[in-house]
């Protein structure tokens, strides 16, 4: 980096920002160039808890059958040092944006005037366009969740959490891009010596519109997910309340049944082998029938009393 800075006359502040991997997105004008800090992303495969703790092991992604199976979004800082005659780009992780821009230049070199300012715009535009497929996936997942929320799938809460996590990750990456592009486009119209020409400012305005639209869509999706989350939890509470009511009803019936049967057990339990049973010396089964009939009448009386007082049908 020291050799590159000396060869191209890069200011020490720019060198420090690049070496320290400055995360704030910004545009800074210097005497012979301007610096653009812009954040892209890379998809990091999911790892097990043990691999996350030790930071070792395979980079293979865990199998997932739902949204977010590819992995987590990891910010990738890109730094563009734009001279009048060329562009230096710096990034500390592999990223496809420079190769995509070179492919775009080969396709459009007969139709547009390719300058250093246009290359910087093309890289920023490619970084912005990379978010579009992710937002499209989020839109499909949000619509699926909103449709299936009332069907009570067992993994619905995890799907909502995963989708909200993805939305917040993208919103964090897109957060300040609109302000950076707005300030960048403004300087294009102020006739700074090293700033891009006004024609590039029109392209930058188009990028700003895309970013604002993406952020607005993500905000809308977050509201839908929050509503789906609340609806799902409310439905769980309703079902748990219904289950608790059924359990309380069964316990109430068992309690009443035990209350009715317990006195009968006390009465019949006193007549063991060593206790004189009423009517034991009498002939016939009249005493037995009388005692049995009395227990039946007692049980029926308790049943109707419970039904009248508590409204419970045993």
Phi and psi in degrees as GROMACS dihedral restraints (atoms count N, CA, C in turn):
[ dihedral_restraints ]
;  ai    aj    ak    al  type     phi  dphi    fc
    3     4     5     6     1   -64.7    20    10
    4     5     6     7     1   -41.0    20    10
    6     7     8     9     1   -65.0    20    10
    7     8     9    10     1   -42.8    20    10
    9    10    11    12     1   -64.8    20    10
   10    11    12    13     1   -42.9    20    10
   12    13    14    15     1   -62.2    20    10
   13    14    15    16     1   -40.5    20    10
   15    16    17    18     1   -70.2    20    10
   16    17    18    19     1   -38.6    20    10
   18    19    20    21     1   -69.8    20    10
   19    20    21    22     1   -36.7    20    10
   21    22    23    24     1  -104.4    20    10
   22    23    24    25     1     1.6    20    10
   24    25    26    27     1    68.9    20    10
   25    26    27    28     1    40.6    20    10
   27    28    29    30     1   -82.2    20    10
   28    29    30    31     1   136.2    20    10
   30    31    32    33     1   -67.6    20    10
   31    32    33    34     1   145.1    20    10
   33    34    35    36     1   -57.4    20    10
   34    35    36    37     1   -32.4    20    10
   36    37    38    39     1   -64.2    20    10
   37    38    39    40     1   -39.6    20    10
   39    40    41    42     1   -64.9    20    10
   40    41    42    43     1   -43.9    20    10
   42    43    44    45     1   -59.6    20    10
   43    44    45    46     1   -41.5    20    10
   45    46    47    48     1   -65.1    20    10
   46    47    48    49     1   -42.7    20    10
   48    49    50    51     1   -59.8    20    10
   49    50    51    52     1   -42.1    20    10
   51    52    53    54     1   -70.6    20    10
   52    53    54    55     1   -45.7    20    10
   54    55    56    57     1   -67.0    20    10
   55    56    57    58     1   -35.4    20    10
   57    58    59    60     1   -84.4    20    10
   58    59    60    61     1     0.1    20    10
   60    61    62    63     1    53.6    20    10
   61    62    63    64     1    57.7    20    10
   63    64    65    66     1   -54.0    20    10
   64    65    66    67     1   126.2    20    10
   66    67    68    69     1   -93.3    20    10
   67    68    69    70     1   -14.0    20    10
   69    70    71    72     1   -76.2    20    10
   70    71    72    73     1   127.8    20    10
   72    73    74    75     1   -77.3    20    10
   73    74    75    76     1   133.5    20    10
   75    76    77    78     1  -164.8    20    10
   76    77    78    79     1   169.3    20    10
   78    79    80    81     1  -129.2    20    10
   79    80    81    82     1   125.2    20    10
   81    82    83    84     1  -126.2    20    10
   82    83    84    85     1   135.3    20    10
   84    85    86    87     1   -99.7    20    10
   85    86    87    88     1   132.8    20    10
   87    88    89    90     1  -121.2    20    10
   88    89    90    91     1  -174.6    20    10
   90    91    92    93     1   -67.7    20    10
   91    92    93    94     1   -41.2    20    10
   93    94    95    96     1  -117.6    20    10
   94    95    96    97     1     0.6    20    10
   96    97    98    99     1  -160.0    20    10
   97    98    99   100     1   172.3    20    10
   99   100   101   102     1  -130.8    20    10
  100   101   102   103     1   148.4    20    10
  102   103   104   105     1  -106.8    20    10
  103   104   105   106     1   132.3    20    10
  105   106   107   108     1  -118.9    20    10
  106   107   108   109     1   120.1    20    10
  108   109   110   111     1  -103.4    20    10
  109   110   111   112     1   119.1    20    10
  111   112   113   114     1  -139.0    20    10
  112   113   114   115     1   141.3    20    10
  114   115   116   117     1  -106.7    20    10
  115   116   117   118     1   129.7    20    10
  117   118   119   120     1  -107.5    20    10
  118   119   120   121     1  -157.3    20    10
  120   121   122   123     1  -150.7    20    10
  121   122   123   124     1   160.6    20    10
  123   124   125   126     1  -132.1    20    10
  124   125   126   127     1   153.7    20    10
  126   127   128   129     1   -98.0    20    10
  127   128   129   130     1   115.1    20    10
  129   130   131   132     1   -96.7    20    10
  130   131   132   133     1   123.6    20    10
  132   133   134   135     1   -60.4    20    10
  133   134   135   136     1   149.9    20    10
  135   136   137   138     1   -66.8    20    10
  136   137   138   139     1   142.0    20    10
  138   139   140   141     1  -124.2    20    10
  139   140   141   142     1   158.7    20    10
  141   142   143   144     1   -71.1    20    10
  142   143   144   145     1   167.3    20    10
  144   145   146   147     1   -61.6    20    10
  145   146   147   148     1   -37.9    20    10
  147   148   149   150     1   -66.4    20    10
  148   149   150   151     1   -40.3    20    10
  150   151   152   153     1   -67.7    20    10
  151   152   153   154     1   -35.5    20    10
  153   154   155   156     1   -67.6    20    10
  154   155   156   157     1   -35.2    20    10
  156   157   158   159     1   -70.6    20    10
  157   158   159   160     1   -42.7    20    10
  159   160   161   162     1   -90.9    20    10
  160   161   162   163     1   -13.6    20    10
  162   163   164   165     1    55.3    20    10
  163   164   165   166     1    35.0    20    10
  165   166   167   168     1  -131.6    20    10
  166   167   168   169     1   177.8    20    10
  168   169   170   171     1    95.9    20    10
  169   170   171   172     1  -168.5    20    10
  171   172   173   174     1   -74.6    20    10
  172   173   174   175     1   154.9    20    10
  174   175   176   177     1   -97.7    20    10
  175   176   177   178     1     8.4    20    10
  177   178   179   180     1   -67.7    20    10
  178   179   180   181     1   144.1    20    10
  180   181   182   183     1   -81.1    20    10
  181   182   183   184     1   145.7    20    10
  183   184   185   186     1   -72.1    20    10
  184   185   186   187     1   146.6    20    10
  186   187   188   189     1   -71.1    20    10
  187   188   189   190     1   132.9    20    10
  189   190   191   192     1  -139.9    20    10
  190   191   192   193     1   140.7    20    10
  192   193   194   195     1  -103.4    20    10
  193   194   195   196     1    10.8    20    10
  195   196   197   198     1  -132.4    20    10
  196   197   198   199     1  -169.4    20    10
  198   199   200   201     1   -61.4    20    10
  199   200   201   202     1   144.6    20    10
  201   202   203   204     1    84.0    20    10
  202   203   204   205     1    13.5    20    10
  204   205   206   207     1   -70.9    20    10
  205   206   207   208     1   -19.7    20    10
  207   208   209   210     1   -70.9    20    10
  208   209   210   211     1   -35.9    20    10
  210   211   212   213     1   143.4    20    10
  211   212   213   214     1  -171.0    20    10
  213   214   215   216     1   -92.1    20    10
  214   215   216   217     1   152.7    20    10
  216   217   218   219     1   -86.6    20    10
  217   218   219   220     1   125.0    20    10
  219   220   221   222     1  -113.1    20    10
  220   221   222   223     1   126.1    20    10
  222   223   224   225     1   -63.2    20    10
  223   224   225   226     1   140.5    20    10
  225   226   227   228     1  -125.2    20    10
  226   227   228   229     1   115.9    20    10
  228   229   230   231     1   -81.4    20    10
  229   230   231   232     1   130.3    20    10
  231   232   233   234     1  -117.5    20    10
  232   233   234   235     1   135.8    20    10
  234   235   236   237     1  -123.2    20    10
  235   236   237   238     1   123.9    20    10
  237   238   239   240     1  -113.6    20    10
  238   239   240   241     1   119.1    20    10
  240   241   242   243     1  -103.2    20    10
  241   242   243   244     1   106.5    20    10
  243   244   245   246     1  -104.4    20    10
  244   245   246   247     1   113.6    20    10
  246   247   248   249     1   -96.9    20    10
  247   248   249   250     1   177.1    20    10
  249   250   251   252     1   -68.6    20    10
  250   251   252   253     1   -28.9    20    10
  252   253   254   255     1  -111.5    20    10
  253   254   255   256     1     3.9    20    10
  255   256   257   258     1   178.7    20    10
  256   257   258   259     1   175.5    20    10
  258   259   260   261     1  -132.3    20    10
  259   260   261   262     1   134.4    20    10
  261   262   263   264     1  -108.9    20    10
  262   263   264   265     1   126.4    20    10
  264   265   266   267     1  -115.9    20    10
  265   266   267   268     1   139.7    20    10
  267   268   269   270     1  -127.5    20    10
  268   269   270   271     1   133.7    20    10
  270   271   272   273     1  -154.6    20    10
  271   272   273   274     1   148.0    20    10
  273   274   275   276     1  -103.6    20    10
  274   275   276   277     1     4.9    20    10
  276   277   278   279     1  -137.7    20    10
  277   278   279   280     1   154.2    20    10
  279   280   281   282     1   -60.5    20    10
  280   281   282   283     1   136.0    20    10
  282   283   284   285     1  -145.7    20    10
  283   284   285   286     1   142.5    20    10
  285   286   287   288     1   -85.5    20    10
  286   287   288   289     1    -3.1    20    10
  288   289   290   291     1   -64.3    20    10
  289   290   291   292     1   -45.7    20    10
  291   292   293   294     1   -59.9    20    10
  292   293   294   295     1   -41.3    20    10
  294   295   296   297     1   -65.5    20    10
  295   296   297   298     1   -38.2    20    10
  297   298   299   300     1   -63.6    20    10
  298   299   300   301     1   -39.6    20    10
  300   301   302   303     1   -68.0    20    10
  301   302   303   304     1   -39.2    20    10
  303   304   305   306     1   -62.9    20    10
  304   305   306   307     1   -38.8    20    10
  306   307   308   309     1   -65.0    20    10
  307   308   309   310     1   -40.3    20    10
  309   310   311   312     1   -65.6    20    10
  310   311   312   313     1   -36.2    20    10
  312   313   314   315     1   -64.9    20    10
  313   314   315   316     1   -41.6    20    10
  315   316   317   318     1   -63.2    20    10
  316   317   318   319     1   -32.7    20    10
  318   319   320   321     1   -78.8    20    10
  319   320   321   322     1   -30.8    20    10
  321   322   323   324     1  -112.0    20    10
  322   323   324   325     1     5.7    20    10
  324   325   326   327     1   -65.5    20    10
  325   326   327   328     1   -21.1    20    10
  327   328   329   330     1   -85.3    20    10
  328   329   330   331     1    -8.1    20    10
  330   331   332   333     1  -116.7    20    10
  331   332   333   334     1   -24.3    20    10
  333   334   335   336     1  -125.6    20    10
  334   335   336   337     1   157.4    20    10
  336   337   338   339     1   -88.5    20    10
  337   338   339   340     1   106.5    20    10
  339   340   341   342     1   -81.9    20    10
  340   341   342   343     1   111.2    20    10
  342   343   344   345     1  -121.4    20    10
  343   344   345   346     1   176.0    20    10
  345   346   347   348     1   -63.6    20    10
  346   347   348   349     1   -39.0    20    10
  348   349   350   351     1   -63.8    20    10
  349   350   351   352     1   -40.7    20    10
  351   352   353   354     1   -66.5    20    10
  352   353   354   355     1   -36.5    20    10
  354   355   356   357     1   -65.3    20    10
  355   356   357   358     1   -42.1    20    10
  357   358   359   360     1   -63.9    20    10
  358   359   360   361     1   -41.0    20    10
  360   361   362   363     1   -60.8    20    10
  361   362   363   364     1   -43.4    20    10
  363   364   365   366     1   -63.2    20    10
  364   365   366   367     1   -38.5    20    10
  366   367   368   369     1   -66.3    20    10
  367   368   369   370     1   -45.0    20    10
  369   370   371   372     1   -61.6    20    10
  370   371   372   373     1   -41.5    20    10
  372   373   374   375     1   -64.9    20    10
  373   374   375   376     1   -39.4    20    10
  375   376   377   378     1   -67.5    20    10
  376   377   378   379     1   -37.9    20    10
  378   379   380   381     1   -63.3    20    10
  379   380   381   382     1   -42.5    20    10
  381   382   383   384     1   -65.2    20    10
  382   383   384   385     1   -43.4    20    10
  384   385   386   387     1   -65.7    20    10
  385   386   387   388     1   -22.5    20    10
  387   388   389   390     1   -66.3    20    10
  388   389   390   391     1   -20.5    20    10
  390   391   392   393     1   -80.2    20    10
  391   392   393   394     1   -19.6    20    10
  393   394   395   396     1   -59.7    20    10
  394   395   396   397     1   -46.9    20    10
  396   397   398   399     1   -61.6    20    10
  397   398   399   400     1   -35.6    20    10
  399   400   401   402     1   -65.1    20    10
  400   401   402   403     1   -43.1    20    10
  402   403   404   405     1   -66.4    20    10
  403   404   405   406     1   -35.1    20    10
  405   406   407   408     1   -64.1    20    10
  406   407   408   409     1   -40.8    20    10
  408   409   410   411     1   -63.8    20    10
  409   410   411   412     1   -40.8    20    10
  411   412   413   414     1   -63.0    20    10
  412   413   414   415     1   -41.4    20    10
  414   415   416   417     1   -60.5    20    10
  415   416   417   418     1   -44.4    20    10
  417   418   419   420     1   -63.3    20    10
  418   419   420   421     1   -41.2    20    10
  420   421   422   423     1   -68.4    20    10
  421   422   423   424     1   -39.5    20    10
  423   424   425   426     1   -63.8    20    10
  424   425   426   427     1   -42.1    20    10
  426   427   428   429     1   -64.9    20    10
  427   428   429   430     1   -39.2    20    10
  429   430   431   432     1   -65.6    20    10
  430   431   432   433     1   -41.4    20    10
  432   433   434   435     1   -64.8    20    10
  433   434   435   436     1   -43.6    20    10
  435   436   437   438     1   -64.1    20    10
  436   437   438   439     1   -30.0    20    10
  438   439   440   441     1   -79.7    20    10
  439   440   441   442     1   -38.4    20    10
  441   442   443   444     1   -95.9    20    10
  442   443   444   445     1     2.9    20    10
  444   445   446   447     1   -62.6    20    10
  445   446   447   448     1   -30.0    20    10
  447   448   449   450     1   -85.9    20    10
  448   449   450   451     1    -3.0    20    10
  450   451   452   453     1   -90.7    20    10
  451   452   453   454     1    -6.5    20    10
  453   454   455   456     1    57.3    20    10
  454   455   456   457     1    55.3    20    10
  456   457   458   459     1   -69.4    20    10
  457   458   459   460     1   148.4    20    10
  459   460   461   462     1   -67.9    20    10
  460   461   462   463     1   -27.1    20    10
  462   463   464   465     1  -100.7    20    10
  463   464   465   466     1    13.9    20    10
  465   466   467   468     1   -64.5    20    10
  466   467   468   469     1   -40.6    20    10
  468   469   470   471     1   -64.1    20    10
  469   470   471   472     1   -38.1    20    10
  471   472   473   474     1   -67.7    20    10
  472   473   474   475     1   -38.6    20    10
  474   475   476   477     1   -63.5    20    10
  475   476   477   478     1   -42.3    20    10
  477   478   479   480     1   -63.2    20    10
  478   479   480   481     1   -45.4    20    10
  480   481   482   483     1   -62.7    20    10
  481   482   483   484     1   -40.8    20    10
  483   484   485   486     1   -66.0    20    10
  484   485   486   487     1   -40.6    20    10
  486   487   488   489     1   -67.8    20    10
  487   488   489   490     1   -42.1    20    10
  489   490   491   492     1   -64.8    20    10
  490   491   492   493     1   -36.5    20    10
  492   493   494   495     1   -62.6    20    10
  493   494   495   496     1   -42.2    20    10
  495   496   497   498     1   -65.8    20    10
  496   497   498   499     1   -40.7    20    10
  498   499   500   501     1   -61.7    20    10
  499   500   501   502     1   -45.8    20    10
  501   502   503   504     1   -67.4    20    10
  502   503   504   505     1   -33.4    20    10
  504   505   506   507     1   -64.7    20    10
  505   506   507   508     1   -43.8    20    10
  507   508   509   510     1   -69.3    20    10
  508   509   510   511     1   -39.0    20    10
  510   511   512   513     1   -63.5    20    10
  511   512   513   514     1   -34.9    20    10
  513   514   515   516     1   -65.8    20    10
  514   515   516   517     1   -37.7    20    10
  516   517   518   519     1   -73.6    20    10
  517   518   519   520     1   -32.3    20    10
  519   520   521   522     1   -89.6    20    10
  520   521   522   523     1    -5.7    20    10
  522   523   524   525     1   -49.4    20    10
  523   524   525   526     1   -53.2    20    10
  525   526   527   528     1  -107.3    20    10
  526   527   528   529     1     6.6    20    10
  528   529   530   531     1   -64.6    20    10
  529   530   531   532     1   -40.4    20    10
  531   532   533   534     1   -61.6    20    10
  532   533   534   535     1   -41.5    20    10
  534   535   536   537     1   -66.2    20    10
  535   536   537   538     1   -38.5    20    10
  537   538   539   540     1   -64.6    20    10
  538   539   540   541     1   -45.7    20    10
  540   541   542   543     1   -65.7    20    10
  541   542   543   544     1   -37.1    20    10
  543   544   545   546     1   -62.3    20    10
  544   545   546   547     1   -47.1    20    10
  546   547   548   549     1   -65.1    20    10
  547   548   549   550     1   -36.3    20    10
  549   550   551   552     1   -63.7    20    10
  550   551   552   553     1   -47.2    20    10
  552   553   554   555     1   -64.5    20    10
  553   554   555   556     1   -34.7    20    10
  555   556   557   558     1   -63.1    20    10
  556   557   558   559     1   -40.7    20    10
  558   559   560   561     1   -70.2    20    10
  559   560   561   562     1   -22.7    20    10
  561   562   563   564     1   -64.8    20    10
  562   563   564   565     1   -28.2    20    10
  564   565   566   567     1   -95.0    20    10
  565   566   567   568     1     0.6    20    10
  567   568   569   570     1   -99.8    20    10
  568   569   570   571     1     5.0    20    10
  570   571   572   573     1    59.2    20    10
  571   572   573   574     1    40.1    20    10
  573   574   575   576     1   -67.4    20    10
  574   575   576   577     1   152.7    20    10
  576   577   578   579     1   -65.4    20    10
  577   578   579   580     1   -40.0    20    10
  579   580   581   582     1  -104.1    20    10
  580   581   582   583     1    -1.8    20    10
  582   583   584   585     1   -75.2    20    10
  583   584   585   586     1   156.1    20    10
  585   586   587   588     1   -63.0    20    10
  586   587   588   589     1   160.8    20    10
  588   589   590   591     1   -75.0    20    10
  589   590   591   592     1   165.5    20    10
  591   592   593   594     1   -61.6    20    10
  592   593   594   595     1   -27.2    20    10
  594   595   596   597     1   -61.3    20    10
  595   596   597   598     1   -40.3    20    10
  597   598   599   600     1   -66.3    20    10
  598   599   600   601     1   -29.7    20    10
  600   601   602   603     1   -60.7    20    10
  601   602   603   604     1   -33.7    20    10
  603   604   605   606     1   -64.9    20    10
  604   605   606   607     1   -42.1    20    10
  606   607   608   609     1   -62.9    20    10
  607   608   609   610     1   -41.0    20    10
  609   610   611   612     1   -64.1    20    10
  610   611   612   613     1   -36.0    20    10
  612   613   614   615     1   -62.1    20    10
  613   614   615   616     1   -36.0    20    10
  615   616   617   618     1   -65.5    20    10
  616   617   618   619     1   -41.0    20    10
  618   619   620   621     1   -62.4    20    10
  619   620   621   622     1   -41.5    20    10
  621   622   623   624     1   -60.2    20    10
  622   623   624   625     1   -41.4    20    10
  624   625   626   627     1   -61.8    20    10
  625   626   627   628     1   -41.3    20    10
  627   628   629   630     1   -62.5    20    10
  628   629   630   631     1   -43.9    20    10
  630   631   632   633     1   -64.8    20    10
  631   632   633   634     1   -44.8    20    10
  633   634   635   636     1   -61.5    20    10
  634   635   636   637     1   -41.3    20    10
  636   637   638   639     1   -63.1    20    10
  637   638   639   640     1   -42.1    20    10
  639   640   641   642     1   -62.2    20    10
  640   641   642   643     1   -44.2    20    10
  642   643   644   645     1   -64.8    20    10
  643   644   645   646     1   -41.1    20    10
  645   646   647   648     1   -62.7    20    10
  646   647   648   649     1   -41.9    20    10
  648   649   650   651     1   -63.5    20    10
  649   650   651   652     1   -43.0    20    10
  651   652   653   654     1   -64.5    20    10
  652   653   654   655     1   -38.7    20    10
  654   655   656   657     1   -62.4    20    10
  655   656   657   658     1   -41.0    20    10
  657   658   659   660     1   -64.3    20    10
  658   659   660   661     1   -43.1    20    10
  660   661   662   663     1   -64.5    20    10
  661   662   663   664     1   -36.8    20    10
  663   664   665   666     1   -63.8    20    10
  664   665   666   667     1   -39.0    20    10
  666   667   668   669     1   -65.5    20    10
  667   668   669   670     1   -41.4    20    10
  669   670   671   672     1   -63.3    20    10
  670   671   672   673     1   -41.3    20    10
  672   673   674   675     1   -66.6    20    10
  673   674   675   676     1   -38.5    20    10
  675   676   677   678     1   -63.2    20    10
  676   677   678   679     1   -40.7    20    10
  678   679   680   681     1   -65.6    20    10
  679   680   681   682     1   -42.7    20    10
  681   682   683   684     1   -63.3    20    10
  682   683   684   685     1   -39.1    20    10
  684   685   686   687     1   -61.3    20    10
  685   686   687   688     1   -46.8    20    10
  687   688   689   690     1   -63.5    20    10
  688   689   690   691     1   -42.0    20    10
  690   691   692   693     1   -63.3    20    10
  691   692   693   694     1   -39.6    20    10
  693   694   695   696     1   -65.7    20    10
  694   695   696   697     1   -45.7    20    10
  696   697   698   699     1   -65.6    20    10
  697   698   699   700     1   -37.5    20    10
  699   700   701   702     1   -64.5    20    10
  700   701   702   703     1   -39.0    20    10
  702   703   704   705     1   -66.9    20    10
  703   704   705   706     1   -37.7    20    10
  705   706   707   708     1   -62.5    20    10
  706   707   708   709     1   -43.3    20    10
  708   709   710   711     1   -62.3    20    10
  709   710   711   712     1   -39.2    20    10
  711   712   713   714     1   -64.2    20    10
  712   713   714   715     1   -44.6    20    10
  714   715   716   717     1   -67.2    20    10
  715   716   717   718     1   -38.6    20    10
  717   718   719   720     1   -65.4    20    10
  718   719   720   721     1   -38.2    20    10
  720   721   722   723     1   -63.4    20    10
  721   722   723   724     1   -41.7    20    10
  723   724   725   726     1   -63.2    20    10
  724   725   726   727     1   -41.8    20    10
  726   727   728   729     1   -64.2    20    10
  727   728   729   730     1   -41.5    20    10
  729   730   731   732     1   -64.1    20    10
  730   731   732   733     1   -39.0    20    10
  732   733   734   735     1   -64.0    20    10
  733   734   735   736     1   -41.8    20    10
  735   736   737   738     1   -63.9    20    10
  736   737   738   739     1   -41.3    20    10
  738   739   740   741     1   -64.1    20    10
  739   740   741   742     1   -43.1    20    10
  741   742   743   744     1   -63.8    20    10
  742   743   744   745     1   -35.6    20    10
  744   745   746   747     1   -64.8    20    10
  745   746   747   748     1   -44.6    20    10
  747   748   749   750     1   -64.1    20    10
  748   749   750   751     1   -43.0    20    10
  750   751   752   753     1   -64.1    20    10
  751   752   753   754     1   -36.8    20    10
  753   754   755   756     1   -63.3    20    10
  754   755   756   757     1   -41.1    20    10
  756   757   758   759     1   -65.5    20    10
  757   758   759   760     1   -42.2    20    10
  759   760   761   762     1   -64.4    20    10
  760   761   762   763     1   -36.8    20    10
  762   763   764   765     1   -64.7    20    10
  763   764   765   766     1   -45.0    20    10
  765   766   767   768     1   -64.7    20    10
  766   767   768   769     1   -41.6    20    10
  768   769   770   771     1   -61.5    20    10
  769   770   771   772     1   -42.1    20    10
  771   772   773   774     1   -66.1    20    10
  772   773   774   775     1   -36.3    20    10
  774   775   776   777     1   -63.9    20    10
  775   776   777   778     1   -36.1    20    10
  777   778   779   780     1   -74.4    20    10
  778   779   780   781     1   -42.5    20    10
  780   781   782   783     1   -77.6    20    10
  781   782   783   784     1   -29.7    20    10
  783   784   785   786     1   -59.8    20    10
  784   785   786   787     1   -46.8    20    10
  786   787   788   789     1   -61.4    20    10
  787   788   789   790     1   -35.5    20    10
  789   790   791   792     1   -63.2    20    10
  790   791   792   793     1   -40.8    20    10
  792   793   794   795     1   -65.9    20    10
  793   794   795   796     1   -35.3    20    10
  795   796   797   798     1   -65.8    20    10
  796   797   798   799     1   -43.5    20    10
  798   799   800   801     1   -66.3    20    10
  799   800   801   802     1   -49.8    20    10
  801   802   803   804     1   -71.2    20    10
  802   803   804   805     1   -27.1    20    10
  804   805   806   807     1   -70.9    20    10
  805   806   807   808     1   -23.2    20    10
  807   808   809   810     1   -71.7    20    10
  808   809   810   811     1   -19.5    20    10
  810   811   812   813     1   -95.0    20    10
  811   812   813   814     1    70.6    20    10
  813   814   815   816     1   -86.5    20    10
  814   815   816   817     1  -163.8    20    10
  816   817   818   819     1   -69.9    20    10
  817   818   819   820     1   -27.9    20    10
  819   820   821   822     1  -102.6    20    10
  820   821   822   823     1    14.7    20    10
  822   823   824   825     1  -116.2    20    10
  823   824   825   826     1   135.8    20    10
  825   826   827   828     1   -71.7    20    10
  826   827   828   829     1   121.5    20    10
  828   829   830   831     1   -86.5    20    10
  829   830   831   832     1   134.0    20    10
  831   832   833   834     1   -56.7    20    10
  832   833   834   835     1   132.8    20    10
  834   835   836   837     1    79.5    20    10
  835   836   837   838     1    12.5    20    10
  837   838   839   840     1   -65.8    20    10
  838   839   840   841     1   -34.6    20    10
  840   841   842   843     1   -83.9    20    10
  841   842   843   844     1   -13.7    20    10
  843   844   845   846     1   -79.8    20    10
  844   845   846   847     1   154.4    20    10
  846   847   848   849     1   -89.3    20    10
  847   848   849   850     1   149.3    20    10
  849   850   851   852     1    88.8    20    10
  850   851   852   853     1  -178.5    20    10
  852   853   854   855     1  -113.8    20    10
  853   854   855   856     1    23.0    20    10
  855   856   857   858     1   -63.8    20    10
  856   857   858   859     1   -41.6    20    10
  858   859   860   861     1   -62.8    20    10
  859   860   861   862     1   -40.6    20    10
  861   862   863   864     1   -62.6    20    10
  862   863   864   865     1   -45.9    20    10
  864   865   866   867     1   -64.2    20    10
  865   866   867   868     1   -35.9    20    10
  867   868   869   870     1   -66.0    20    10
  868   869   870   871     1   -45.9    20    10
  870   871   872   873     1   -64.6    20    10
  871   872   873   874     1   -43.6    20    10
  873   874   875   876     1   -62.6    20    10
  874   875   876   877     1   -42.8    20    10
  876   877   878   879     1   -64.2    20    10
  877   878   879   880     1   -38.3    20    10
  879   880   881   882     1   -63.5    20    10
  880   881   882   883     1   -40.8    20    10
  882   883   884   885     1   -65.3    20    10
  883   884   885   886     1   -39.4    20    10
  885   886   887   888     1   -64.4    20    10
  886   887   888   889     1   -44.0    20    10
  888   889   890   891     1   -62.3    20    10
  889   890   891   892     1   -40.8    20    10
  891   892   893   894     1   -62.4    20    10
  892   893   894   895     1   -44.5    20    10
  894   895   896   897     1   -64.0    20    10
  895   896   897   898     1   -43.9    20    10
  897   898   899   900     1   -65.0    20    10
  898   899   900   901     1   -39.6    20    10
  900   901   902   903     1   -61.7    20    10
  901   902   903   904     1   -43.2    20    10
  903   904   905   906     1   -64.1    20    10
  904   905   906   907     1   -38.1    20    10
  906   907   908   909     1   -63.7    20    10
  907   908   909   910     1   -49.0    20    10
  909   910   911   912     1   -67.5    20    10
  910   911   912   913     1   -33.5    20    10
  912   913   914   915     1   -65.1    20    10
  913   914   915   916     1   -42.7    20    10
  915   916   917   918     1   -65.8    20    10
  916   917   918   919     1   -39.5    20    10
  918   919   920   921     1   -65.1    20    10
  919   920   921   922     1   -37.4    20    10
  921   922   923   924     1   -74.8    20    10
  922   923   924   925     1   -40.7    20    10
  924   925   926   927     1   -79.1    20    10
  925   926   927   928     1   -48.2    20    10
  927   928   929   930     1  -101.4    20    10
  928   929   930   931     1   -12.4    20    10
  930   931   932   933     1    68.1    20    10
  931   932   933   934     1    29.9    20    10
  933   934   935   936     1  -108.7    20    10
  934   935   936   937     1   129.3    20    10
  936   937   938   939     1   -99.3    20    10
  937   938   939   940     1   114.3    20    10
